[in-house]
Amino acid sequence: MTRTPLSIAEVEAACDAFDGLPDDVLAADPARHADELLALGEDVVAAWVTAKGGTPTAEQSEGFRLLALHKQGARGTPSFNACRETCRELVYHRNLVVDDPAAPESVQWLRMGTMVVRHLALFVGGKLVVDGLGDFCCSSRPLRQGDPAAREPMES
């Protein structure tokens, strides 16, 4: 079965839903939840690639489609590299869970993975609104908070 990619708004809603899941639900199948979070991250970066006129790759980089999508999305947009470590952090948390799903920390790792996906969605969503959004993921905060100055072009 082919999974239908979610929009960035749907990814944010999915993160909210993950936040609402009780620990025992997450602990029942942590590897599946970790893979779902990775897929949400892929959806976010694929949305960026699509918005920039590209076709999201099905290829992998270092064993992960998310990293290949990031590499594709960063071509021609150096400021998109700001989310490279966020993508890598999502892969890291997924690997922690999948490598040891019975670990007592697996639920904590899933909760952190959810925060990482949300962070990625907020950054990429912000860049889709303001392509010149700064070089750091955190610089999307004024945009999310409705600061009109955030929509003004940045000096290079």
Backbone hydrogen bonds, N-H to C=O, Kabsch-Sander energy under -0.5 kcal/mol:
donor,donor_aa,acceptor,acceptor_aa,energy
11,V,7,S,-2.3
12,E,8,I,-2.4
13,A,9,A,-2.0
14,A,10,E,-2.4
15,C,11,V,-2.3
16,D,12,E,-1.9
17,A,13,A,-2.2
18,F,14,A,-2.5
19,D,15,C,-2.5
20,G,16,D,-1.3
21,L,17,A,-0.6
21,L,18,F,-1.4
25,V,22,P,-0.8
26,L,22,P,-1.8
27,A,23,D,-2.8
28,A,24,D,-1.0
29,D,25,V,-0.7
29,D,26,L,-0.7
33,H,29,D,-1.8
34,A,30,P,-2.5
35,D,31,A,-2.2
36,E,32,R,-2.0
37,L,33,H,-2.2
38,L,34,A,-2.0
39,A,35,D,-2.2
40,L,36,E,-2.1
41,G,37,L,-2.1
42,E,38,L,-2.2
43,D,39,A,-2.3
44,V,40,L,-1.9
45,V,41,G,-2.1
46,A,42,E,-2.8
47,A,43,D,-2.0
48,W,44,V,-1.4
49,V,45,V,-2.2
50,T,46,A,-2.7
51,A,47,A,-2.5
52,K,48,W,-1.5
53,G,50,T,-2.0
54,G,49,V,-2.6
61,S,64,F,-2.3
64,F,61,S,-1.7
68,A,64,F,-1.3
69,L,65,R,-3.1
70,H,66,L,-2.3
71,K,67,L,-2.1
72,Q,68,A,-2.3
73,G,69,L,-3.0
74,A,70,H,-2.0
75,R,71,K,-0.7
75,R,72,Q,-0.8
77,T,74,A,-1.9
80,F,77,T,-2.2
81,N,78,P,-1.8
82,A,79,S,-1.5
83,C,80,F,-1.7
84,R,81,N,-2.0
87,C,83,C,-2.3
88,R,84,R,-2.3
89,E,85,E,-2.4
90,L,86,T,-1.9
91,V,87,C,-2.0
92,Y,88,R,-2.5
93,H,89,E,-2.5
94,R,90,L,-2.3
95,N,91,V,-2.7
96,L,92,Y,-2.4
97,V,93,H,-1.8
98,V,94,R,-2.7
99,D,95,N,-2.6
100,D,96,L,-1.1
103,A,100,D,-2.0
106,S,103,A,-1.9
109,W,105,E,-2.6
110,L,106,S,-2.1
111,R,107,V,-2.5
112,M,108,Q,-2.3
113,G,109,W,-2.5
114,T,110,L,-2.2
115,M,111,R,-1.8
116,V,112,M,-2.2
117,V,113,G,-2.4
118,R,114,T,-2.3
119,H,115,M,-2.4
120,L,116,V,-2.4
121,A,117,V,-2.6
122,L,118,R,-2.6
123,F,119,H,-2.3
124,V,120,L,-2.8
125,G,121,A,-2.6
126,G,122,L,-2.0
127,K,123,F,-2.4
128,L,124,V,-2.0
129,V,125,G,-1.1
130,V,126,G,-2.9
133,L,130,V,-2.2
139,S,136,F,-2.0
140,S,137,C,-1.7
141,R,138,C,-1.8
144,R,140,S,-2.1
145,Q,141,R,-1.9
146,G,143,L,-1.4
147,D,142,P,-2.8
150,A,147,D,-1.7
151,R,148,P,-1.4
152,E,149,A,-1.1
